[in-house]
Amino acid sequence: MAAGTSNYWEDLRKQARQLENELDLKLVSFSKLCTSYSHSSARDGRRDRYSSDTTPLLNGSSQDRMFETMAIEIEQLLARLTGVNDKMAEYTNSAGVPSLNAALMHTLQRHRDILQDYTHEFHKTKANFMAIRERENLMGSVRKDIESYKSGSGVNNRRTELFLKEHDHLRNSDRLIEETISIAMATKENMTSQRGMLKSIQSKMNTLANRFPAVNSLIQRINLRKRRDSLILGGVIGICTILLLLYAFH
C-alpha cells in the first residue's frame, strides 16, 4: 500500500516537473515573441517617419495569431499544473506519517511557488504585449488619419490657393475703400473749418462796419470816386484812340 502511494506521489512529481519544463520553454518563446513584436514595431515607426509609405504600422497578423495560440497553450499548461498541484495537496493531507508529511509539504510548496512564478510571468508578458499592440493600433489609426488628411488637402490645394488669393484681393479692396473714406472725411472736416473761418471774418467785418458808419461811408465814397475816375480815364483813352485812327486813315 505504501509502495503504491509512493509511486502515485512520484508520478505526480514527474507530471509536475514535465509541465514546469514545458511551461518554462513556452514562456521563454512567449517573451521572445513579445520582444520581437516591440522591436519590429519600433523599426516600422522609424521607417515611416523618414518615408512617405502609407502602409499601416501593424503588419503583424501572423504574430497576433502566434500570440493567441501560445497564450492558449500556456493557459492550458498552467491549468494542468494547477490540477497536479491540487492532487499533490490531497495526497499530502492523506499521508499518515508526520515526518513524511513534512517533506511532502515542502516539496508541494516548492511546486506551488514555481506555479505562482510562471503564472505571474505569463500575465506580465501578456499585459505588455497587449499594451504594445494597443499603442501601435492607435498610432496606426492616427497615421492613417494624417495621410488621408494630406491626400485630401493635396486634391483641394489649387482650390484653397484660389480662395486665399480672392481673400487677399477682398482685403486689399476693403483697405483702399477705408483709406478713401478717411481722405473724404478729412477733406470735409477741412472745408467745414474753412467755412467757419470765413463766416467768422465776415461777421467781424460786418461788426466793424456797423460800429464805424463814418468809415463805411468814406470807403463807399472812395469806391465811387475810383469808379468815376476809371470811367473818365476810359472815355479819354477811347476818344484819343478814335482821333488817332481818323488821322491815320486821312
Secondary structure as UniProt FT lines:
FT   HELIX           2..49
FT   HELIX           61..94
FT   HELIX           98..155
FT   HELIX           157..211
FT   HELIX           213..249
//
